[in-house]
């Protein structure tokens, strides 16, 4: 579903900018960026990291080349860095990609494109690695979200998920940008995290691309039910706790 009159909070790159229109699709009921001043240094291989630490590749070039293998033989796409929220040139957001593995001088990364789960390879020299201890687990059948900080649970509560005709797709994604609403009393609540994934059934929604998201809520009775157009709705108190803390690029795993 489209998010209108939202502002962006960008992490890592906490700057807030109010925009006239931002689209995040797949997010209502079926009826209806952040800069860190200091970053931990990543090790050269993922094997030395605790299992709950995610590696996030932040592009350090204007045009990030993506390859289909850990070589420069076959370029599959080029991602602009920064990218712009709602194509607004005044709202740049760093191009962030969740790292899966490193092979030689390349990182395999999860891409924010269709189909969900698409990966590619980027040159190590073209990205800076940021570490995140945060991860989000959504269990659809239990209507439950768990937000982890390292090996400790930060938030766990009931959520609303996709209706049967517009299900929330399972898989691994990552938080791509943080949006702040000037009016928190809407279906989106005070904040929304658009994710790197997309609806499997909605190719567009209210002018957006059927993107998935995690956001607040203006109807507490919806929590614990399957009623959305694909997004995950949580309580406003909890999304407000998450907003200043959970790093962009952090993994989000959606389970059946």
Protein Blocks (a to p, Z undefined) as FASTA:
>chain_A
ZZehiacddddfbacdddfbdcdehkacfklccddfbdcdddfbfklpcfkbccddddfb
fbdcddfbdcfkbcfbdcdddddehhiaklccddddddfbdchjbccdddfbdcehiacd
ddfklpccdddfbdcdddfklopacddehjacfbdcddddddfklccdedddddfbdcdd
fblcbfklmbdcddfbdcfkbmbgehiaoiacddddfbfklgopafbghiacddfklmmm
mmmmmcghiacdddZZ
